[in-house]
Amino acid sequence: MPQLIELTDLSCEGAAVFAQLTNAQLRSRLEPEKGVFIAESPKVIDRALDAGYRPLALLMERGKLAGAGGRIAARCPDVPVYTGARELLAQLTGYTLTRGVLCAMHRPPLPDAAALCAGAKRVAVLENIVDATNIGAIFRSAAALGMDAVLVTPSCCDPLCRRAIRVSMGTVFQIPWTRIGQTAADWPAAGLALLGDLGFRTAAMALRSDALSLDDPRLPAAEKLAIILGTEGDGLAADTIARCDWTVRIPMAHGVDSLNVAAASAVAFWQLRRAPEDR
């Protein structure tokens, strides 16, 4: 049976993991240090549980216990379920709960990048992307459009931050991912060298006049391909582009020069996905 704990005020120590989720800088520091992250909404929590992530505590509006929230609680019989009025929970978290259910979960250790990519044919590499919405959207596209794994550079936004998880619709739990390097100094030289050692050709998505068109037949023909996408605004660093095998550009019409990085990722993933016989 779920361990129901009724909240009547904000003094419950066990519910502190859910406090003030709107403070992004604080959460980004404390969640990794404490080894936790927050999953939001029954569908997303289901995907995390299906992928083997371990729940730590649940927080849900009282009215959700009879529906999807109760079903989630039944899947987590050994963790506390904090519940209370909608207004009180909004005061605790700093915002009104989406779908009325949150789950604090243990962070698993990240796998080694080389081990993660050992059997992969198509990987996405995200360089210094800092917007959680973009991270979540890219993960959703990567999962849907045939990427085998996602690698994020050390300066990227945390894919397990609450907003990235929500925007990804939980696909961050379905596609393998890890960080490529531990510090900023590990990218691009060491990271790209690792990809080369693993047999990947590297395609830097960048606005260059000498870039290959995305529909160039050499790109999908590559047995193993890493598609590298850069940060919002500035795009990929010049050093990264210089070290890649190809620079690639999406053909544009009507004088449009570029797409948002999340939109560009979806176009690139679809065009450069594995050949049908390899899927």
C-alpha positions in Angstrom: 0.0 0.0 0.0 1.2 3.6 -0.7 2.5 5.5 2.3 0.1 8.4 2.3 1.3 11.5 4.2 -1.2 14.4 4.3 0.4 17.8 4.2 -1.3 20.6 6.2 1.6 23.1 6.2 5.0 23.5 4.6 7.1 22.2 7.6 7.3 18.5 6.5 11.0 17.7 6.1 10.4 14.8 3.7 8.6 17.0 1.2 11.5 19.5 1.1 12.9 17.8 -2.1 9.9 19.4 -3.9 10.3 22.9 -2.5 10.7 25.9 -4.8 11.1 24.1 -8.1 11.0 27.4 -9.9 14.4 28.4 -8.7 16.3 27.0 -11.7 19.8 27.9 -10.6 19.3 26.4 -7.2 17.8 23.2 -8.6 20.5 22.8 -11.1 23.1 22.8 -8.3 21.2 20.8 -5.7 19.5 18.1 -7.7 22.8 16.5 -9.1 24.6 17.0 -5.7 21.8 15.2 -3.9 21.5 12.5 -6.7 17.9 13.3 -7.5 15.7 14.7 -10.2 12.0 15.6 -10.6 9.7 13.9 -13.1 6.4 15.6 -13.7 3.0 14.2 -14.9 1.8 10.6 -14.8 2.8 9.8 -18.4 6.4 11.0 -17.8 6.7 9.2 -14.5 5.4 6.0 -16.1 8.1 6.2 -18.7 10.8 6.7 -16.0 9.5 3.7 -14.0 9.3 1.6 -17.2 13.0 2.5 -17.9 14.0 1.3 -14.4 14.5 4.6 -12.6 14.0 4.4 -8.9 11.4 6.6 -7.2 12.3 8.5 -4.0 9.0 10.3 -3.1 5.8 11.3 -4.8 3.9 14.6 -4.4 0.3 14.9 -5.7 -2.8 16.9 -5.3 -5.4 15.1 -3.2 -7.8 14.9 -6.0 -5.4 12.8 -8.2 -5.3 9.9 -5.8 -8.5 8.4 -7.3 -7.1 8.5 -10.9 -3.7 8.5 -12.6 -2.0 9.6 -9.4 -3.3 6.6 -7.5 -2.1 4.3 -10.3 1.4 5.8 -10.1 1.4 5.5 -6.3 0.5 1.8 -6.6 3.6 1.3 -8.8 5.7 2.8 -6.0 4.5 1.0 -2.9 7.6 1.6 -0.8 7.9 5.3 -1.2 6.1 8.1 0.7 3.3 9.9 -1.1 2.8 13.4 0.0 -0.6 14.8 -0.7 -2.6 17.9 0.1 -4.7 20.7 -1.3 -3.8 22.2 -4.7 -3.1 25.6 -3.2 -0.8 24.3 -0.6 1.3 22.2 -3.0 1.6 25.2 -5.3 2.9 27.2 -2.4 5.4 24.5 -1.7 6.7 24.1 -5.2 6.3 27.7 -6.4 4.0 26.8 -9.2 0.7 24.9 -9.9 1.5 21.2 -10.6 1.2 20.1 -14.2 -1.2 17.1 -14.2 -1.1 17.2 -10.4 1.7 14.7 -9.8 5.5 14.9 -9.2 8.0 12.2 -8.5 11.5 12.7 -7.0 13.7 10.0 -8.4 17.3 8.7 -7.9 19.8 9.7 -10.5 21.6 6.7 -11.9 25.3 6.9 -12.7 26.0 8.0 -16.2 27.5 5.4 -18.5 30.9 5.8 -20.2 30.6 7.5 -23.5 32.6 4.9 -25.4 30.6 2.0 -23.9 27.3 3.8 -24.7 28.3 4.3 -28.4 29.8 0.8 -28.9 26.9 -0.5 -31.0 25.5 2.8 -32.2 25.3 3.9 -35.8 23.7 7.3 -35.4 24.4 9.6 -32.4 23.5 13.2 -31.7 26.1 15.4 -30.0 24.8 18.6 -28.3 27.4 21.3 -27.7 26.8 23.8 -24.9 23.0 24.0 -25.5 21.7 25.7 -22.4 17.9 26.1 -22.9 16.0 23.2 -21.2 13.2 23.5 -23.7 15.5 22.9 -26.6 17.2 20.0 -24.8 13.9 18.4 -24.2 12.7 18.9 -27.8 15.9 17.5 -29.2 15.7 14.4 -27.1 12.1 13.8 -28.2 13.2 14.1 -31.9 16.2 11.9 -31.3 14.1 9.2 -29.8 11.4 9.4 -32.5 13.7 9.8 -35.5 16.2 7.0 -35.2 19.1 8.2 -33.2 20.8 5.5 -31.2 22.2 7.7 -28.5 22.6 11.4 -27.4 25.9 12.8 -26.1 25.9 16.2 -24.3 29.0 18.2 -23.8 30.0 19.2 -20.2 28.6 22.7 -20.6 25.2 21.6 -21.7 22.0 22.0 -19.8 21.1 19.0 -17.6 18.8 16.6 -19.6 17.3 15.5 -16.3 16.2 19.0 -15.2 12.5 19.2 -14.7 11.6 21.3 -17.8 13.8 19.3 -20.1 12.1 16.1 -18.9 8.7 17.5 -19.4 9.3 18.9 -22.9 10.8 15.6 -23.9 7.6 13.8 -22.8 9.8 11.4 -20.9 11.8 10.3 -24.0 14.9 11.3 -22.1 14.3 8.0 -20.3 14.0 6.0 -23.5 17.1 6.9 -25.5 20.5 6.2 -24.1 22.5 9.3 -23.2 25.6 10.5 -21.3 28.1 13.3 -21.1 31.1 13.3 -23.4 33.7 14.5 -21.0 33.7 15.7 -17.4 34.9 19.3 -17.8 34.8 21.9 -20.5 38.4 21.1 -21.4 37.3 17.7 -22.6 35.5 19.2 -25.6 36.0 19.4 -28.6 39.4 17.9 -29.0 39.2 14.9 -26.7 35.5 14.3 -27.4 35.9 14.3 -31.2 39.0 12.2 -31.0 36.9 9.6 -29.1 34.2 9.6 -31.7 36.8 9.1 -34.4 38.4 6.2 -32.5 34.9 4.6 -32.3 34.6 4.8 -36.1 32.2 7.8 -36.4 32.3 10.4 -39.2 31.3 13.7 -37.7 28.9 16.2 -39.3 28.9 19.7 -37.8 25.5 21.5 -38.4 26.6 25.1 -39.2 25.9 28.0 -41.5 28.9 28.0 -43.7 29.0 28.9 -47.4 31.2 25.8 -48.1 29.0 23.4 -46.2 27.5 20.3 -47.7 23.8 20.3 -48.3 21.9 18.1 -45.9 20.7 16.0 -48.8 24.3 15.2 -49.9 24.4 11.4 -50.5 27.7 10.9 -48.7 26.0 11.7 -45.3 23.4 9.0 -45.0 25.8 6.5 -46.6 28.2 6.8 -43.6 28.1 3.6 -41.6 28.5 5.5 -38.3 27.6 9.2 -38.1 27.7 11.7 -35.3 25.4 14.8 -35.9 26.8 17.7 -33.9 24.5 20.6 -33.0 25.6 23.9 -31.4 24.3 26.3 -28.8 21.5 28.8 -29.3 22.5 31.9 -31.2 26.2 31.4 -31.7 26.0 27.8 -33.0 29.0 25.5 -33.0 32.4 26.8 -32.0 34.8 27.4 -34.8 37.3 24.8 -33.4 34.6 22.2 -33.3 33.7 22.8 -37.0 37.3 22.7 -38.0 37.8 19.3 -36.4 34.7 17.7 -37.9 34.8 15.6 -41.1 32.0 17.6 -42.7 30.1 20.9 -42.2 26.5 20.5 -43.1 23.7 23.0 -43.8 20.0 22.6 -44.2 18.8 24.2 -47.5 16.6 27.1 -46.9 13.9 29.0 -48.9 12.5 32.6 -48.8 15.7 34.1 -47.5 15.4 32.3 -44.1 19.0 31.7 -42.8 18.4 29.2 -40.0 16.1 27.2 -37.8 15.9 27.0 -34.1 18.3 24.3 -32.9 15.5 21.9 -31.9 13.7 22.3 -35.2 17.0 21.8 -37.1 17.8 18.7 -35.1 14.5 17.1 -36.2 15.2 17.8 -39.9 18.7 16.5 -39.6 17.8 13.4 -37.7 15.2 12.4 -40.2 17.4 13.0 -43.2 20.5 11.3 -41.8 18.8 8.4 -40.1 20.1 4.9 -40.7 19.4 3.1 -43.9 16.3 0.8 -43.7 18.3 -2.4 -43.7 20.3 -1.2 -40.6 17.3 -0.3 -38.5 
